[in-house]
Amino acid sequence: MADEEKSEDQIKKEMIDLLMEKITGGYSEKVVDYGTHPQNYGNMEKPDGYAKIKGPCGDTMEMFLKIQNDRIVDIAYTTDGCMTSHAAGTAATVMAKGKTGAGIPEDQPEQHPGAFGRHARRFATLRPAGRQYIA
């Protein structure tokens, strides 16, 4: 009977795995990583570019850009949204950092079909934030 009993650690691991499966809702490992370990999160003093959007579920996202020689040298975002909002904000900032203003693609959400669900629109925040730098 002792062989059939699970240790406390095994039970904890199974519970955590089950909980994470429920929380992540089938999102990719990258989305979960970006959502639970956000990058470039926070406000920025005196940004060169700024935009704010309100998402379909009522959350907001702000995007801040610092531009030098037509290149995004620093980028940050804030959101009051959920894990997938953080994942989209992180992905958008990671992809844009170091690019020229003209290098910000207009179709970023389409590059990730289904990856962020209704939160894919967060990528669009980059366009208005960099509007004055986009050729």
VOGU-3710 file (C-alpha; in Angstrom, 3 decimals, decimal comma):
1> madeeksedq> 0,000/0,000/0,000  2,904/2,373/0,725  3,992/2,195/-2,944  0,550/3,401/-4,043  0,463/6,382/-1,688  1,663/9,649/-3,095  4,092/11,781/-1,179  3,089/15,230/-0,039  5,478/16,725/-2,617  3,904/14,701/-5,437
11> ikkemidllm> 0,432/15,838/-4,427  1,585/19,482/-4,268  3,187/19,215/-7,707  0,049/17,684/-9,220  -2,100/20,402/-7,666  0,183/23,160/-8,943  0,259/21,607/-12,420  -3,529/21,377/-12,483  -3,904/24,951/-11,251  -1,432/26,272/-13,833
21> ekitggysek> -3,272/24,408/-16,582  -6,518/26,094/-15,513  -4,909/29,528/-15,180  -3,037/29,451/-18,480  -6,059/28,288/-20,453  -4,004/26,478/-23,044  -1,776/29,453/-23,936  1,686/28,757/-25,319  4,673/28,467/-23,023  5,989/31,820/-24,332
31> vvdygthpqn> 2,709/33,611/-23,555  2,657/32,155/-20,047  6,317/33,108/-19,520  5,795/36,704/-20,711  2,566/36,972/-18,725  4,043/35,735/-15,466  7,488/37,346/-15,910  6,782/40,693/-17,616  9,622/42,644/-19,204  9,781/46,397/-19,853
41> ygnmekpdgy> 6,902/47,012/-17,437  6,591/50,456/-15,876  6,199/54,163/-16,531  8,751/56,294/-18,331  9,781/59,866/-17,561  9,421/62,233/-20,535  8,786/59,691/-23,312  9,189/60,746/-26,942  6,104/58,739/-27,857  3,045/57,743/-25,854
51> akikgpcgdt> -0,236/55,973/-26,498  -3,055/54,579/-24,395  -5,770/52,145/-25,430  -8,736/50,583/-23,711  -9,205/46,890/-24,421  -12,450/45,066/-25,164  -12,697/43,761/-21,599  -12,201/47,217/-20,065  -8,515/47,060/-19,218  -6,054/49,707/-20,384
61> memflkiqnd> -2,532/49,630/-21,760  -0,099/52,498/-22,037  3,025/52,388/-24,206  6,032/54,690/-23,744  8,868/55,119/-26,280  12,292/56,794/-26,211  13,632/57,450/-29,691  17,184/58,344/-30,754  18,238/58,613/-34,398  14,866/57,188/-35,479
71> rivdiayttd> 15,459/54,055/-33,386  13,513/52,852/-30,340  16,184/52,866/-27,640  13,857/52,320/-24,709  10,279/51,138/-24,426  7,931/50,424/-21,562  4,291/49,604/-20,978  1,779/49,592/-18,164  -1,504/47,753/-17,938  -4,218/47,094/-15,429
81> gcmtshaagt> -5,079/43,929/-17,332  -4,603/40,224/-16,801  -1,747/37,839/-17,566  -2,355/37,884/-21,317  -2,310/41,701/-21,340  1,124/41,540/-19,705  2,201/38,898/-22,212  1,098/41,079/-25,141  2,774/44,168/-23,640  5,998/42,276/-23,048
91> aatvmakgkt> 5,984/40,713/-26,521  5,279/44,049/-28,215  8,066/45,831/-26,341  10,590/43,024/-26,817  9,862/42,943/-30,559  10,032/46,747/-30,975  13,113/47,604/-28,900  16,011/48,528/-31,149  13,839/48,868/-34,266  13,428/52,059/-36,265
101> gagipedqpe> 10,108/53,849/-36,046  9,329/52,736/-39,585  10,188/49,183/-38,571  7,165/48,856/-36,285  4,917/46,532/-38,251  1,262/47,440/-38,564  0,154/43,813/-38,551  1,752/42,603/-35,338  -1,416/40,929/-34,016  -1,698/38,896/-37,187
111> qhpgafgrha> 1,842/37,618/-36,689  0,566/35,776/-33,630  -2,753/34,257/-34,681  -4,596/32,997/-31,646  -1,604/33,525/-29,379  -3,177/36,305/-27,331  -6,857/35,942/-28,204  -8,742/39,161/-27,666  -5,592/40,715/-26,181  -3,735/40,771/-29,518
121> rrfatlrpag> -4,952/44,338/-30,011  -2,367/45,447/-27,416  0,258/45,246/-30,152  -1,539/48,068/-31,946  -0,553/50,451/-29,133  2,927/50,676/-30,675  1,679/52,447/-33,800  0,201/55,545/-32,128  3,030/55,671/-29,571  5,559/55,980/-32,392
131> rqyia> 3,330/57,888/-34,837  5,611/60,934/-35,201  8,562/58,627/-35,955  6,904/56,352/-38,480  7,573/57,188/-42,104
//
